[in-house]
Every structure is written in C-alpha cells, then in structure tokens.
Amino acid sequence: MKALCWHGKNDVRIDTVPDPIIEDPDDVIIKVTSTAICGSDLHLLGGLVPTMQEGDILGHEFMGEIVELGKNVTKFKKGDRVVVPFTISCGHCTYCEQDEYSLCDNSNPKPELGKENMGHAIAGIFGYSHMTGGFSGGQAEYVRVPYSSVGPIKVPEELGDEKVLFLSDIFPTGYMAALNAGIKNGDVVAVWGCGPVGQFTIKSAWMMGASRVIAIDSVPERLELARSFGKAETINTTDATEVYDLLMEMTSGKGPDCCIDSVGAEAHGTGRLEVIKDDIKDLARIDGDHPYVLEQIIKCCKKGGNVSIPGVYIDKVEIPFGAAMNKGLTFKMGQTHVQAFLEPLLNKIKSEEIDPSAIITHRLKLDDAPEAYKTFRDKKDKCIKVVMTP
C-alpha cells in the first residue's frame, strides 16, 4: 500500500509499504477514505518530537471503511464507516474508567520511552513517535486499529466524510480545551491561535456560555475565519499595539476570565529580540519550546483566572511562573480524551449546530502529501486545513 513516511527533519515521502494485518483479536483493518494533516504533524516534520524512526507512517486524523475484523470484534461489521480517535485506549484501566482516555495505562506498548522522556507513559497515539507506541498512522491506504471496541465510532451514511472527519482529533480537542478553561456563563474568553484547533475552541467556548470570545493570531485568513466561522472579535499580533494593552482596553483593565493556548511549542515571538533568540536557539539546537503565548497569557489573564493548554508542548519552557503563582491562575492541559466526546459531538453535527467542514481550505490526494505539508507549514495559498483522500 501507499503511505506517507517520515525520513528525517523536513523529509516526508510517499512510500510503498506492507499492508497492515490483524495482530490481535480486537483489531480491525480500515480502508482509509479521508485523512488530514494536523498542526501537531508539523512538530514531526520539524524534527521536534523525540523517538521518531525512519519509515514511520504519519497521520492521526483519519476515517474509513472497515474491511477486516479480529475474531473478538462484535461492535462492527465489514463495510461500516467509522471515525477513529487519535488516542488508543484500552477502556478498562483506572484512567479509561474515569474517561481520561489519553492517559491509558495499557495501550502504549513502549512505556519505557514515555517514562524516560516524561516520567510516565501516556496512551498510544497513531503516527506520533515511538514514545507513544510507534503505531502506524492514517496517512495511508489502510490502517490497523487496535482496541476497536473502545476507539472508533460508526457514523451515519447521510453524513459525508468532511462533516465527521475532525471528530478524530481537532473538534474534540477544541471542545476539551474550552471545557478545561472552566468557562462559565458570561465569561470573556481569549483564544491564542486561530488554526484548526483554535477555530473549534472558539466555537466550543460559545457552546459553554461565553459572552465574548477574542481570537488572537497573525495570519489574516485565520483571523477572517475566526470572525466568519467563529463569530469572534479578533486581535492581529502584527499590529503595533501590544496584545496585553489591547486586551486590557477590551476588558476595562480586568483581563479575560479564561485564556486558551491553541498554539503550543512553535509559537513565534513578534519582537525583534524574541525572533533573534529563537533563531539562535534553533541554529544551536538548544532544547526548549517557544513560550511566547504562555508568557502573554500569564500577563493578560485576570487574577484568579483559568488557563487551558491544548497546544502541544514537547520540551522545556521558560515562563514567568512567579506571576502565575501570585495571580492565582489555574492551569489545566493534556492530550485529548477523544472517546469521551465522540457521541455528544457527533450529535451536534447531526443537529447542524456546527459544520466542521467549514474550515477545510485544501482537498488533495495522498500522493500530494509531501508538498501539502510544506504548504500547510509555510501558510501558503491561504492554507488552514488540508484533507486528503488515498
């Protein structure tokens, strides 16, 4: 079969690889009908994620048709259309029983790598390094899906792939980001980052009762989508006025009640000194993520406010922790417990409360994936979200 494989920093290629096979009685094999490039995939492209190996198959946002079932599988039949969560979870460990599926104790077959890098292993994740299990991803023609009774969700035939594909990751991720922010009716919510996750975070903040949502980014087309799709007020970080000053003006000096970092490790500083520091770190290969969004959030968030972090971080960050402590900020973060949100969010799509396909800007073939990664990374051609078909 064809699959997109990692060969090193900024080097991904379409290779011919062996078809997946049933390895466990609870497995299913899926013929992929749609797959997407996630912002987190760019961390892999940039060589930021440890424990990647040459030839690893990428992709953790995918769906398709079941073509083969393990002997213990009773939940599905051949021909069912399913969306697959990016997190792989056993369903019966302490964490899964608490709906904390991304912290599963049993689904990661290489826990020693997680312990070495983080102190504990988290759940297995499709196409996202050997630290999260080394599972082959969904930017391919076929995928083996373990723990199938816990993961995939069957979708109605009347809903096309583009309506439901993002249940695999970014819609639940945006929803959990808003949930982690502790939004109450009437709260002012600020969202840093208007990429795909940010767009769903904005929509979810309204669902949870926000009175105002303020979206912050530097890319014009993302800000426009935040206004049209998300009905948010916007701040362009390339403007001369500091984000802090604008937010204080917009909130009468109080600051937002809830602040959400939908950017993560590869945030870019806007000041000249910040840009120079990033260039030096990158050239010297000094460990550490870029913490500019977290710095702004800590400064801008109201006293006693809530900070939610769906953006992926990989390494160390230097942040003004003293300010966070003294302001009494509450932080909540983590990989998404996708399985916990599949049914309720599918119902929101069925009821037409939201149309996730509105964020798609590029529809391509899997063969176009290497170039699509570059287009998405470089924000060319007004690219916000790429969906591919094998």
N, C-alpha and C positions, 0 to 999 in steps of 0.2 A: 504494500500500500504506500501511498504518498503521505509524508508528514513533514511538518516544519521542525527542524532540529537545530539545537544550539551547538555552535562550533567555537565559541570564544567571544570575547567582547566585541560588540558591533558586527557579529558574524553569525547570521542565521540563514539556513538554506533548506530548500525542499529536497528531501532525500527519499529514496525507496527503502523501506524497512519491512521487517516481517509483520504480518498481520497478528493482532493480539489473539490469544486463546483463553478459554476458560481455565483458571488456575485453582478456583475454589468453588464449592457447590453453591455459594451465594452470589457468584459473579453473574453479570450479564455482559454481552458484547453489543455495542451500539454503533450503528452506521450513522456517522455524523452528517446532519443536514444543514446545520448552521453553527458557526463558531466566531468568536470575536477577539479582538486584541484589547487587553486591559492595560490601564496605566501601570499596574504592577508588573506587567510583562516588560516594560521599558527598564525596570531595575535589572532584570535578567539580561536584556540586550546590552546595558551599560556595564555589565560585569560586576555589579554591586552585591549580588547575593552569593554568599559562600556555598560551597559543596556542589556547584554545578559540574557536570561532566560532559565531555564532548559527545554529541549524538543524542543528548536528552531531548525528548519530544516536548514541545512547549504547548501552552494553552490550558486555561482553566475555566473558560466561559464557553459552554457548548451544549448542544442538544441533538437529538436524533431519534432514529427508529431502532427498536430492539430487534436484533437478528439472531441472537443465540442466548440461551439461558442455562445457568447451572442447575443441577438436578434438585436443589432445595428451593428454587425460586418459585413461589406461588402467587406473588403480588402482581406479576406482569405476564404477558404473553407476547409471542413474536408479533411484530407489527405495531406494537404500542409506541406512540410518540411520547418522549419524556424529556424533561429538562433535568440536568444533572448539577447538583450543588458542587462548588469548587472544593468544599471541605469534605473529607471522607471520614465517616463516623460509625462506630460500632453499634450504637443505640442502647447499650446496656451497662456501660461503665458508670461510675458516680457522676462524671461530668455530663454525659449524654442524658442521664436520667434527670438532670437539672436543666436540660435544654441548653447546655453550654457545649454545643457540638464541636466547635473548633478547638476545644481543649481535650478531646477524646484521648483516653489512655491507651487504646488498643489498636487504632488504625494505622499508626506510623510504624513500619517495620524496621526503622533505623533510629530508634530512640537515642542511641549513644551520641549521634551527631547533634541532635537537639539539646541534649544535656551539656555537651561540650561547648556549644555556642550560646545557650540561653539559660542553662541551669536545669531546665526540664524540657521534655519533648512535647510538642503540640500535635494536633491531629495531622493525618496525612492530607496532602493537597495535590491535586492534579497539576503536573507540569511545572512544579515550582521548587526544584532543587532536591538533593538527597537528604537535606536536613528535615524536609517534610515528607520523606518517604521514598523519593525517587520514582514516583508514579508517572507513567507516560501521560501526556496531556491530550487535549482535544482539538488542537490544530492539526488534524489528521483525518483520514478517511474513516477509520474505525478506532474505538477505544474500549478497553476493558474497564468495567465499573465494578469494584468490589463493594461488599455490604449493600447490595442493591435494595434490600428491604427497608433500609434506613434512608438512603440518599435520594434517588430520582423521584420525580413527581410526574404522573401522567397528565397530559394536557389535552383539552378538548379539540376535536378536529376543526371546529369552526374558528379557532384562534391560530393564525399563521405564526410561523417561527419568530418573526420580528416582534410580535406582540409579547412573547413569553420568554425569549432567549435570555433576557437580562435577569430573570429570576435565578439564574445560575450564580450570580455574584452581585453586580453593581446595584440593582434595585434593593435587595435585602441589605446590602452594605450601607447604602444611604439611609434606609429606614432604621437600622440599628444605630447608626450614627446619631440620628435625631432622638431615638429612644435613650441612648446613653447620655445625651445632653440634658435629660431631665426637664424637657420643655413643659411648661405649664400654660394654661390658657392666658393669653395676654402678653406672653414673653416676647422680647425682642431678641432675635436670633441672628448672629453673624456667621456666615459660611465662607471660609477661605478656600478658594479653588473651585472653579466652575467647569471642571472636566466632567466626565460622565458620572462619577460618584457624587461630585458636588451637585449636579443637576437633580439627582434623586434625593439627595439630602435636603435640598431646598423644598422639593415637593412634599417630602415627608414631614418637614417642620410645620408646614401648613396643616397637614393632617392631624398633627398633635396639638394644635391650638395656638400657634404663634400668631401674634398680632402684626408683627413686621418681620420680614426676612431681608437681610442685607447681604448681597453676594459680592465677593472681593476677588479680583483677578486682573491680569494684564493683557489678556487676549481678547480683542474686540468681538470676535464671533462667539466666544464663550459667554461674554457678558450679555450679548444680544439674546442668546438662547436663555440665559437666566432671567431676562426680562420677559421674553415672549412665552417660553415654556413654564418658567418658574414663577412668574409674576413678582419677581424680587426687585428691590431697589439695588443699585449697583455702585461699586467703587472701583475705578481703574487705578491700579497701583503705579502706573506710569505717570500719573498726574503729579504735579509739583507738590501738592499738599500731602502731608503725611497721613497715612491711614488712621493713626491714633487721633489726630486733630479732627478729621472728618467724622469719625465715629463719635467723638465727644460732642461735636456740633449736632449730629443727628439724634443723639440721645440725651441732650441737655446736660452733658457732663457726667452722666451716670455710667455709661458703658453698656454694652449688650449684656443681657441676662445669661445668655448661653452662647458659647463660641465653639465652632467646629472646624477642625483642621482636616480638610479633604485633599491636602496636597501631599504631605509626608516627606520622605527622605530627600527628594530632589527639588526642594523649594529653592528659588533663586532670590538673592538679595537685589535690591534696586539701587542702593547707594554705591558709589564708585569704590569705596573701601571694601564693602561686602563682596563685590564682584572680584576684586583683586585677591581677596582672601580665599574665595572659592577656587580661583584659577591656580593659586599656589598649592592649595591642598590637593587638587586633582592631579596637577603635574607631579607633585612629590609623593602621590599615593598615600597621603596621610589619612588614617581611618577617621571616620566620623561623618554623620549625615549633616545636611544643611538645615539649621534650626530656625530660619527666619520667621516662618509662620508662627511657630510656638512662641518665639520672642514677642511678636506683635500681639498674639492672643493674650499672653500673660499681662502685658501692659494695658491692653484695651478692655479686657473683661471686667465687669463690675465687681466690686468687693463681694465676696461670698458667692460668686457666680460659678457656673458649670462649664467645664471644658471637655469636649468629646474629640477623640482622635481616631478616625477611620483610616487616615492616610498611613501608608506602610512605612515603618522605620526599620532599619537593618542593623545599625551600629550605634555608637555613642553620639550624644548630643550635648552641647553646652547651652544651657538655658538659665535665665535669671530665676533660679529656684527660690531664692530668698523672697523675691517679690510675690511669687505664687503662694508661698507659705504665709507671709504676712497679710496678704489679701484674702486668705481663707478660701482659695479656689479648690474645687473638687474636680479631679481628673478621672475619666473613665475611657477605656480604649480596648482594642483587641481585634483579632480576626473575627469574621462574621459567623454567627451561629445560624447558617443559612437554613438548615432544616426546620428551625423553629418558626420561620416566617413564610415558608412556601405557600401553605394553604391560604392564610389571610391575604397575602399579596396577590396571589392568583385570583382571589375573589374580587379584589379591587380592579384588576384588569378586566375580568368578566363583566363587572358592573359599569365599565367605561369611566371609572373615576380617574384613571390615568391611562395614557397610551405611551408605553415605554419606547416605542419605535420612533418617537418624535426626535430623539437625539441622534439618530443614525445619519451620518453625512456621506459615508463611502460604502459601497456594496461591491465586493470584488470576489475573485476566485481564489482558492487556497494557493494556487500557483503564484499569485501576486503577493504572497505574504511578506517575503523579504523586503520588497520595495514599500509595501504598506507600512511595515514597522518604521521605516525611515520617515515616511510622510507623517505618520502619527507623532513620532518623536520630535520632529522638527516643526510641527504645527503648520505644515504646508497645505496649500489648497483648502484652507479653512476646515481642516480635518478635526473633528471632535470624536467620532466613534466609527470604527471600521467593523463591518460584519462580512464574513467570508463563507463561501459555500465550496465544499470539496468537488 
